Every structure is written in C-alpha cells, then in structure tokens.
Amino acid sequence: MTRSRDLADFADSAANAEGARPLILSTAQTASGTSVDFTGIPSWVKRITVMLNGVSLSGSSSLRFRLGTGGTVATSGYLGTTSNPAGSPTTQTFTAGFDMYGGLTAPTAAYGAAVFTLIGSNAWVGSVNIATSLAGFNVIAGTVTLGGALDIVRITTINGTDTFDAGTINIMWE
C-alpha cells in the first residue's frame, strides 16, 4: 500500500533535511544613538527580517537600512524605490541604502518589518513595509549586491545625525 505525501509530511522531511537551519531570533536592542547594528550574522543566512516596534527619531530625518560584508556596510550600489502611498502618493528612488520616504518627525513612531532575501551571488533583494503612528505608510523595495557574504545589518537615519529616541529593533535570520 502506498501513501500520498501531504504538506505536513513534506514539512517534516524538509525540517530534518541535512543542512536545514533554524529560525534565529537575535536580542532586541533599544533604539538609541545614530545607528543600530546587528553583527556576526552567519554566512549561511539566506533571509533576514528586521522588526521595528515604536522606533522614533530626535529630528525630521527618515530611516535607512544598510547591509554589509566584512563588518562594513555598503554605502552605495543600492537600487530601488520608496513610496508613501497615503494622502498625496509620492515616490523616490534611492542609491545609498533602503530608504524610507518622508520624515519620522517626533513624536511619530515607526512599526513594521524589512525582509532581505539572498537571490544569489551576494545579491540581496529587500521589501520593507513601515506604518507610522500618524497613519502614514511606507513601502520600500530594491536590491544591493555585496562584495561577499552578508554579516552586518545597520538601521540608521538618512541624514546620519538624528538620533533614535524610542523603540526597539530586532532581527531574525534563517
């Protein structure tokens, strides 16, 4: 007698396959200073999710997500678009990081997630969805190719001088 494989059987066998990796949750960091770095990311990682909970800034800059290798974030080579579809929809392109459109002026707080996925040959694609406490919404999508295996993710500001004044940031990888 043969039995057809259902989805649960497939999931069990995939989880037990040689080389399968668990979902790893890092330690949440209080958002402070001009940037928050997550380092020591293993070379086998294929997807990273950055989670924001109530993150706000001291000034009127916006958030920037950067990926890197060798402990250094890439500051150029990003290709993509950010859009704020609320109210009067506005779109901007970016090249220095995965950038949020529009300011995150205090007391506005950001909530959401950024997902970065390895597509191959150190090329990463990103998809970011951020809602703000003032009913704003940002969609960010793009790509960057690194010179080696990703090992650092930085969340910072576009102007590089505004500081984080509230919230937590965490990442998980798989």
PEFEN-V68798 format. One line per field, one symbol per residue. burial: 1 if it has 9 or more other C-alpha atoms within 8 Angstrom, else 0. A space follows every 50 residues. Layout:
burial = ???
This chain:
burial = 00000000010000000000000000000011011101001000101111 11111111111111111111001100111111111000001001111111 10011101111111111100011111111111100111111111110011 111111110001111111111111
